[in-house]
Amino acid sequence: MKDQPNYPARALYAQWLRKHREAADLHQSQVAEKLQISPQLYGHWENLRRLPTLDGSKRLDRLYGLPAVFEGLQPLVVQEAGTLAVFLTYVSQEEQSDAVRAYEPLYVFGPLQTEAYAREILSAAASSEKLDEQLETRTARKAILDKTDPPYLLVLLAERVIREIVGNAEIMREQLAHLLELAEQRNIDLQIIPAGARAYPSGEIVLLGYPEDPDLAYVESAGGHGKLIEPPAEVHALWIQFDRIRTWALSPEDSVQMIRTVMEAL
């Protein structure tokens, strides 16, 4: 992860990774093969760019004949990260991805939000001194849309997202108009899940794809508690869930028409 904050447990974990690997005279690729993970992912663990998994930690202990050293430290690494750090880690991974698929049941997906819309959402939960900092982070996420080679974005929005007014009618019109502009870009698909569709999850799901590294997922509950998902089996399960949700969505063309109709009625 770029600009990694100071996390003592995570730094110690990475230090031990390198120490035991070098003591065993192994290359990163050799350790990765024994752990049954990609060399890229293992490299991210040593370079503090990804949180280590519990299963991988147990395998490390078996590989080096250690008494639950990595297994015992891994929960501390995750706990140390905390909710905000997990989100910042996610943001860093989001900007490095080449494909982003998001399901949003409550609000417009972060990188697609206007500043006024984002301010209304964040001000409801953030203290005044933290609001500007959170707005800066939210605004920075828009940079992925302006890259020379931007990622593909597929965003599923529950119908309530475009119908429930955030702030006031003017703010909402601006946000919906912004969505219509974004929908014209070749790398962005927006789809609306009609209110009459079967029950769907109440929390955000984001899937991040990479050309070489393993995919990641990020889930957030209605209470705002986020979690970065790395184990391939768990990410795959979320892919299946996302695909099922998408079967209930309107086509991109019909979705754009619904957004336009709602905007014009405001």
Order of alpha helices (4+ residues) and beta strands (2+ residues): alpha-alpha-alpha-alpha-alpha-beta-alpha-alpha-beta-alpha-alpha-beta-beta-beta-beta-alpha-alpha
